[in-house]
Amino acid sequence: MRIDQLIPAYHRGDAIGDEATHLKQFFRSQGFESEIYRLSCDRELESESGDFAGFPEPLPSDITIFHFALPSPLTPAFRRLRSKKVIIYHNVTSPEFFAGYSEEMVRIARLGREELRSLAGTVDIALADSRFNARELVEFGFRESHVFPLYVDLAKYEKPMNAFLHRLFRDGRINILFVGRVAPNKKIEDLIKVTFYYKKFISPLVRLIIVGKTTALPAYYHALVKLADDFLLAPEEICFTGHLPDDEMFAVYRAADVFLSLSEHEGFCLPLVESMIFDLPIIAYDSTAVSDTLDGAGILIRDKRAERVAELLDIVTRDQNLRENIIRGQRERLVKLQAEGREPFLLQMIGRLRETKP
C-alpha cells in the first residue's frame, strides 16, 4: 500500500513543504511506501521528491494526499485518481483583497476557490489546518472536515541566530515585528499607521520590521513605501527585510519587543506560533484563523484604530508583569499545540480508509 502526497510547489522552510516532508517520514516509519510528487521544487529537494509527470497511477487501495493552497494542474489530475483521496486545505486568500493591486492575483484566487469547490464530492477525507479552514471546506460543499494542525518543527528554532543582526536591531528602539508575505490581506498599511502614531505621540524611538517577500505584488509594496514616506517615516523606522534565512529571522524574533498582526485573512498564521516559541508577546487582530491559532494566548483585539493599538503596544512593552503573564499564556498554548496528537489521528485516518471498499 502506498501513501503519496501531491504538492504544487515543494520548498524547504515553507510551512506546507515542511508538513509534507514530516508526513512522508512518518508514513515510511509505519512501513508504508511514500513519496512526494510536485510540479516545482527547490533544487536541493529534487532528490527527495518526484516530478508529477512521473507519478505512477495508484491502485484503488492506495492513498493519495493533496496539499491544496492554490490552483494548479494537480487539481483535475487528483480528481480523476482511483485511489483513496485525502485533501489537506491550507487556505486560499479571498480574491477581493487583491482588487486594485493585481487582476492576475484576483483571477488566481478566484480560480483556486473554484477548483477547491470542484473537489467537494470526490475526496474521502477532508482535512484543514485550522477550525476556520475546516468551516470553509464545509461552506465549499465538503460533507465533513477535520482539523489537522500544521506541523511545526520545534527543533528548527533551536539553531543559532545571527548575533550581528541581533545587535544591530537592539539599538534602543522599540521593535514592532510582523512576519508574512507583503500582501494586501496582511494590512501592513495599518501597521505603518500604528508606527506613525507611536512615533508622534509616544516615542520617536520606534521601528517596524516587516519580514517577508516584497516581490509578489509590487504595486502593493510600492504603495506601502509611499505611505511610509507620506508619514515622514525614515528607512530606519520602517524596515522591509524581504525573505530572510533562518539564522537572521531568529535574530529578528529575539530582537523584537512585540509581534503585531493586523491581518484580515489568515488560514493558520505560523508566525504566531513562532512568536510563542521565542517568548515574544503577541497582539493580533481577531480575524479568520487567528483566534484558532492563539486559542486564548496573546492579546486578541477587535479595534484596529491606530491610537488604541499604539497605546496598548506601549503598555505591553513597558509593563513587565503583563509581559510575563502574556508569555506564560503563550507557553501554555504551545504545550497544547504539541500535544494535539497528529500521529494517532493519521493512523486512525489510514485505518478508516482501509476499511472503505474501493
Secondary structure, DSSP 8 states (H G I E B T S, - for coil): -BEEEEEEEE-TTSHHHHHHHHHHHHHHHTT-B--EEEEEE-GGGGGGSEEGGG-----TTSEEEEEESS--THHHHHHH--SEEEEEE-----GGGGTTT-HHHHHHHHHHHHHHHHTTTT-SEEEESSHHHHHHHHHTT-S--EE------GGGGGS---HHHHHHH-SSSEEEEEES---GGG-HHHHHHHHHHIIIII-S-EEEEEES-SSS-HHHHHHHHHHHHHTT--TTTEEEEES--HHHHHHHHHH-SEEEE--S--SS-HHHHHHHHTT--EEEE--TTHHHHHTT-SEEES---HHHHHHHHHHHHH-HHHHHHHHHHHHHHHHHHHTS-HHHHHHHHHHHHHHS--
